[in-house]
Amino acid sequence: MFSEFLQYLFTGITIGATYALVALGFTIIYNASHVINFAQGEFLMIGGMGTVAFMGLGIPMFFAIILAVLLACLVGIALQRLAIAPAKNADVVTLIIITIGASIFIRGIAQVVWGKDYHVVPPFSGDEPLRLGGAVLNSQSLWVLGIGAVLVIALILFFTRTLIGRAILGTSMNKLAAQLVGVKTQMVLMLAFGLSALLGSVAGVTVAPITFTAYDIGILLALKGFVAAAMGGLGSGLGAVVGGILLGVVEAMTAGYISSEYKDAVAFSMILLVLFFMPRGLFGGRTVERV
C-alpha cells in the first residue's frame, strides 16, 4: 500500500511544517530571553482569524493576510513591552506564568470580538488536488511547505547576515556582554517577540484553508509546537524544524495505521521518550534549568 503510506507522509509533512514554524517562534524567544512563551499559539490564531475578519470587511485576501500578520506582530510587541518588560527581574517561572495569563487574555478578547464559530480561509490557489504516486496532495499543502521553507531560509540569512540578527544572537549568548558593546537588549527582546509573532501568524494563515480557524485554535497547536521545540532541543533552530516535521509525520502515521484518537497521545509520549534518553533534545540545545 505504497500510495496509502505516501498519503500519510504528505499529510504529516504538511502539518509538521506548521509545527516547525510554531517551534521556531518558541526557539527565537527562548534564545533571546530564556522565556518559554505559551502565548505563541495565539499569534497563530490571530493570523487566521485576522485574515477572516479583514476579508469580511471587503479587503482582498492578499492585503487581509498582510494586515493580519501586522496585527499579530503588534500584539507580540505589546506582550513584550506591557507584560514581559515590566517583570524583567522576575524569575523564569514567573515570566512563563505571565505568558500563560497573556494567552488566556488574548484568547478571551478574540472570543468576544470574533465569536466561537469556526471559519475557513479560501485556498491560495484553488482547491484542485494534485495526484502523486496514487496519493492526493492538497495544493494548499504546497503553499505550507513552500512558505515554511522560505521563512526558514530567511531566518538563517537574517541571523547570519544582518546586524539585528547578530544582536539577537549576541543577547542570547551573553546578555551582559551584549549590553557592554552597546546592544539595546530590551529593543532586541521586543524584536524577538515581533519576529516570533510573525512566524506564528504566517503559520496560522497558511494552514487555515486546511484545518479551519477559530478563537481557540492556537491552544493545541502551541502545545505541539512546544513539543517539537523540546524534542529538537530548546534553543536549536534546526532542532525545531526537524522536531516539527518528525512530530507531524509520526502523528499522521499513527492516525492512519492505528487510530486518530491516539495521535495526540503519541505526540506527548514522544517528548517523554526523547527527554528521558536525550534530556537536551535531538540536537542538544542549551540546557534547561530545572525549577
Disulfide bonds with the S-S distance in Angstrom:
none
